[in-house]
């Protein structure tokens, strides 16, 4: 199917919703096939001017779109579904970008049989390098999953996972960019401590991160093997790795991702 064969409404056009809109437009989705909703008039005017799309109210979006992509904050989802739920036809595809909320949350608030797909993407969608995980709810078919992939593949890579794994996905890749940014920030500070100008340290670390990520993706090698290729006996790298291990970096990452996963579960429990 050519891009834009369906009309998509992004309900709640915050950061992630806007990333989705801009990615669809870059992929050739016609602006005439895209709708957006937002609570603030100034934001509506900004989106309409920037993307040339129609910004409408929630009920108009429900009436006119084939696909409803819901990207409101999780704590706002129940109120939204109370407003639009009775108006959603049971054959309309609902895509949730609400972190932590299971498809069952939507199933309770939408007509019986409504297909729901849960999606977790991340902010590198802005440069078409997102990692998007897609999970089908009880009534979503293979055709629905394929449509979701059609919508998110232009933003980067997609993967299908069982919904039971989505909280782990949220912790690992949904929040993942922040971990890398923190690491890069710390390494730039270390470069300054070692006597490098900030801009030089920034350029060195950013390109090293890009090169390392590309090797991980393209070589197919296990990260241990790639790390060992840099780690000479009694050299500089092994000295640095010893300090990282001494300070518990590996254990800290494990604990951090568990905390993110647990928070995703808490959000779902609080919202329901």
Secondary structure as a PSIPRED ss2 file (coil, helix, strand):
# PSIPRED VFORMAT (PSIPRED V4.0)

   1 X C   1.000  0.000  0.000
   2 X C   1.000  0.000  0.000
   3 X C   1.000  0.000  0.000
   4 X C   1.000  0.000  0.000
   5 X C   1.000  0.000  0.000
   6 X C   1.000  0.000  0.000
   7 X C   1.000  0.000  0.000
   8 X E   0.000  0.000  1.000
   9 X E   0.000  0.000  1.000
  10 X E   0.000  0.000  1.000
  11 X E   0.000  0.000  1.000
  12 X C   1.000  0.000  0.000
  13 X C   1.000  0.000  0.000
  14 X C   1.000  0.000  0.000
  15 X H   0.000  1.000  0.000
  16 X H   0.000  1.000  0.000
  17 X H   0.000  1.000  0.000
  18 X H   0.000  1.000  0.000
  19 X H   0.000  1.000  0.000
  20 X H   0.000  1.000  0.000
  21 X H   0.000  1.000  0.000
  22 X H   0.000  1.000  0.000
  23 X H   0.000  1.000  0.000
  24 X H   0.000  1.000  0.000
  25 X H   0.000  1.000  0.000
  26 X H   0.000  1.000  0.000
  27 X C   1.000  0.000  0.000
  28 X C   1.000  0.000  0.000
  29 X C   1.000  0.000  0.000
  30 X C   1.000  0.000  0.000
  31 X H   0.000  1.000  0.000
  32 X H   0.000  1.000  0.000
  33 X H   0.000  1.000  0.000
  34 X E   0.000  0.000  1.000
  35 X E   0.000  0.000  1.000
  36 X E   0.000  0.000  1.000
  37 X E   0.000  0.000  1.000
  38 X C   1.000  0.000  0.000
  39 X C   1.000  0.000  0.000
  40 X C   1.000  0.000  0.000
  41 X H   0.000  1.000  0.000
  42 X H   0.000  1.000  0.000
  43 X H   0.000  1.000  0.000
  44 X H   0.000  1.000  0.000
  45 X H   0.000  1.000  0.000
  46 X H   0.000  1.000  0.000
  47 X H   0.000  1.000  0.000
  48 X H   0.000  1.000  0.000
  49 X H   0.000  1.000  0.000
  50 X H   0.000  1.000  0.000
  51 X H   0.000  1.000  0.000
  52 X C   1.000  0.000  0.000
  53 X C   1.000  0.000  0.000
  54 X E   0.000  0.000  1.000
  55 X E   0.000  0.000  1.000
  56 X C   1.000  0.000  0.000
  57 X C   1.000  0.000  0.000
  58 X H   0.000  1.000  0.000
  59 X H   0.000  1.000  0.000
  60 X H   0.000  1.000  0.000
  61 X H   0.000  1.000  0.000
  62 X H   0.000  1.000  0.000
  63 X H   0.000  1.000  0.000
  64 X H   0.000  1.000  0.000
  65 X C   1.000  0.000  0.000
  66 X C   1.000  0.000  0.000
  67 X E   0.000  0.000  1.000
  68 X E   0.000  0.000  1.000
  69 X E   0.000  0.000  1.000
  70 X E   0.000  0.000  1.000
  71 X C   1.000  0.000  0.000
  72 X C   1.000  0.000  0.000
  73 X C   1.000  0.000  0.000
  74 X H   0.000  1.000  0.000
  75 X H   0.000  1.000  0.000
  76 X H   0.000  1.000  0.000
  77 X H   0.000  1.000  0.000
  78 X H   0.000  1.000  0.000
  79 X H   0.000  1.000  0.000
  80 X H   0.000  1.000  0.000
  81 X H   0.000  1.000  0.000
  82 X H   0.000  1.000  0.000
  83 X H   0.000  1.000  0.000
  84 X H   0.000  1.000  0.000
  85 X H   0.000  1.000  0.000
  86 X H   0.000  1.000  0.000
  87 X H   0.000  1.000  0.000
  88 X C   1.000  0.000  0.000
  89 X C   1.000  0.000  0.000
  90 X C   1.000  0.000  0.000
  91 X C   1.000  0.000  0.000
  92 X C   1.000  0.000  0.000
  93 X E   0.000  0.000  1.000
  94 X E   0.000  0.000  1.000
  95 X E   0.000  0.000  1.000
  96 X E   0.000  0.000  1.000
  97 X C   1.000  0.000  0.000
  98 X C   1.000  0.000  0.000
  99 X C   1.000  0.000  0.000
 100 X C   1.000  0.000  0.000
 101 X C   1.000  0.000  0.000
 102 X C   1.000  0.000  0.000
 103 X H   0.000  1.000  0.000
 104 X H   0.000  1.000  0.000
 105 X H   0.000  1.000  0.000
 106 X H   0.000  1.000  0.000
 107 X H   0.000  1.000  0.000
 108 X C   1.000  0.000  0.000
 109 X C   1.000  0.000  0.000
 110 X C   1.000  0.000  0.000
 111 X C   1.000  0.000  0.000
 112 X C   1.000  0.000  0.000
 113 X C   1.000  0.000  0.000
 114 X C   1.000  0.000  0.000
 115 X C   1.000  0.000  0.000
 116 X E   0.000  0.000  1.000
 117 X E   0.000  0.000  1.000
 118 X E   0.000  0.000  1.000
 119 X E   0.000  0.000  1.000
 120 X E   0.000  0.000  1.000
 121 X C   1.000  0.000  0.000
 122 X C   1.000  0.000  0.000
 123 X H   0.000  1.000  0.000
 124 X H   0.000  1.000  0.000
 125 X H   0.000  1.000  0.000
 126 X H   0.000  1.000  0.000
 127 X H   0.000  1.000  0.000
 128 X C   1.000  0.000  0.000
 129 X C   1.000  0.000  0.000
 130 X E   0.000  0.000  1.000
 131 X E   0.000  0.000  1.000
 132 X E   0.000  0.000  1.000
 133 X E   0.000  0.000  1.000
 134 X E   0.000  0.000  1.000
 135 X E   0.000  0.000  1.000
 136 X E   0.000  0.000  1.000
 137 X C   1.000  0.000  0.000
 138 X C   1.000  0.000  0.000
 139 X C   1.000  0.000  0.000
 140 X C   1.000  0.000  0.000
 141 X C   1.000  0.000  0.000
 142 X H   0.000  1.000  0.000
 143 X H   0.000  1.000  0.000
 144 X H   0.000  1.000  0.000
 145 X H   0.000  1.000  0.000
 146 X H   0.000  1.000  0.000
 147 X H   0.000  1.000  0.000
 148 X H   0.000  1.000  0.000
 149 X H   0.000  1.000  0.000
 150 X H   0.000  1.000  0.000
 151 X H   0.000  1.000  0.000
 152 X H   0.000  1.000  0.000
 153 X H   0.000  1.000  0.000
 154 X H   0.000  1.000  0.000
 155 X H   0.000  1.000  0.000
 156 X E   0.000  0.000  1.000
 157 X E   0.000  0.000  1.000
 158 X E   0.000  0.000  1.000
 159 X E   0.000  0.000  1.000
 160 X E   0.000  0.000  1.000
 161 X C   1.000  0.000  0.000
 162 X C   1.000  0.000  0.000
 163 X H   0.000  1.000  0.000
 164 X H   0.000  1.000  0.000
 165 X H   0.000  1.000  0.000
 166 X H   0.000  1.000  0.000
 167 X H   0.000  1.000  0.000
 168 X H   0.000  1.000  0.000
 169 X H   0.000  1.000  0.000
 170 X H   0.000  1.000  0.000
 171 X H   0.000  1.000  0.000
 172 X H   0.000  1.000  0.000
 173 X H   0.000  1.000  0.000
 174 X H   0.000  1.000  0.000
 175 X C   1.000  0.000  0.000
 176 X H   0.000  1.000  0.000
 177 X H   0.000  1.000  0.000
 178 X H   0.000  1.000  0.000
 179 X H   0.000  1.000  0.000
 180 X H   0.000  1.000  0.000
 181 X H   0.000  1.000  0.000
 182 X H   0.000  1.000  0.000
 183 X H   0.000  1.000  0.000
 184 X H   0.000  1.000  0.000
 185 X H   0.000  1.000  0.000
 186 X H   0.000  1.000  0.000
 187 X H   0.000  1.000  0.000
 188 X H   0.000  1.000  0.000
 189 X H   0.000  1.000  0.000
 190 X H   0.000  1.000  0.000
 191 X H   0.000  1.000  0.000
 192 X H   0.000  1.000  0.000
 193 X H   0.000  1.000  0.000
 194 X C   1.000  0.000  0.000
 195 X C   1.000  0.000  0.000
 196 X C   1.000  0.000  0.000
 197 X C   1.000  0.000  0.000
 198 X H   0.000  1.000  0.000
 199 X H   0.000  1.000  0.000
 200 X H   0.000  1.000  0.000
 201 X H   0.000  1.000  0.000
 202 X H   0.000  1.000  0.000
 203 X H   0.000  1.000  0.000
 204 X H   0.000  1.000  0.000
 205 X H   0.000  1.000  0.000
 206 X H   0.000  1.000  0.000
 207 X H   0.000  1.000  0.000
 208 X H   0.000  1.000  0.000
 209 X H   0.000  1.000  0.000
 210 X H   0.000  1.000  0.000
 211 X H   0.000  1.000  0.000
 212 X H   0.000  1.000  0.000
 213 X H   0.000  1.000  0.000
 214 X H   0.000  1.000  0.000
 215 X H   0.000  1.000  0.000
 216 X H   0.000  1.000  0.000
 217 X H   0.000  1.000  0.000
 218 X H   0.000  1.000  0.000
 219 X H   0.000  1.000  0.000
 220 X C   1.000  0.000  0.000
 221 X C   1.000  0.000  0.000
 222 X C   1.000  0.000  0.000
 223 X H   0.000  1.000  0.000
 224 X H   0.000  1.000  0.000
 225 X H   0.000  1.000  0.000
 226 X H   0.000  1.000  0.000
 227 X H   0.000  1.000  0.000
 228 X H   0.000  1.000  0.000
 229 X H   0.000  1.000  0.000
 230 X H   0.000  1.000  0.000
 231 X C   1.000  0.000  0.000
 232 X C   1.000  0.000  0.000
 233 X C   1.000  0.000  0.000
 234 X C   1.000  0.000  0.000
 235 X C   1.000  0.000  0.000
 236 X H   0.000  1.000  0.000
 237 X H   0.000  1.000  0.000
 238 X H   0.000  1.000  0.000
 239 X H   0.000  1.000  0.000
 240 X H   0.000  1.000  0.000
 241 X H   0.000  1.000  0.000
 242 X H   0.000  1.000  0.000
 243 X H   0.000  1.000  0.000
 244 X H   0.000  1.000  0.000
 245 X H   0.000  1.000  0.000
 246 X H   0.000  1.000  0.000
 247 X C   1.000  0.000  0.000
 248 X C   1.000  0.000  0.000
 249 X H   0.000  1.000  0.000
 250 X H   0.000  1.000  0.000
 251 X H   0.000  1.000  0.000
 252 X H   0.000  1.000  0.000
 253 X H   0.000  1.000  0.000
 254 X H   0.000  1.000  0.000
 255 X H   0.000  1.000  0.000
 256 X H   0.000  1.000  0.000
 257 X H   0.000  1.000  0.000
 258 X H   0.000  1.000  0.000
 259 X H   0.000  1.000  0.000
 260 X H   0.000  1.000  0.000
 261 X H   0.000  1.000  0.000
 262 X H   0.000  1.000  0.000
 263 X H   0.000  1.000  0.000
 264 X H   0.000  1.000  0.000
 265 X H   0.000  1.000  0.000
 266 X H   0.000  1.000  0.000
 267 X H   0.000  1.000  0.000
 268 X H   0.000  1.000  0.000
 269 X H   0.000  1.000  0.000
 270 X H   0.000  1.000  0.000
 271 X H   0.000  1.000  0.000
 272 X C   1.000  0.000  0.000
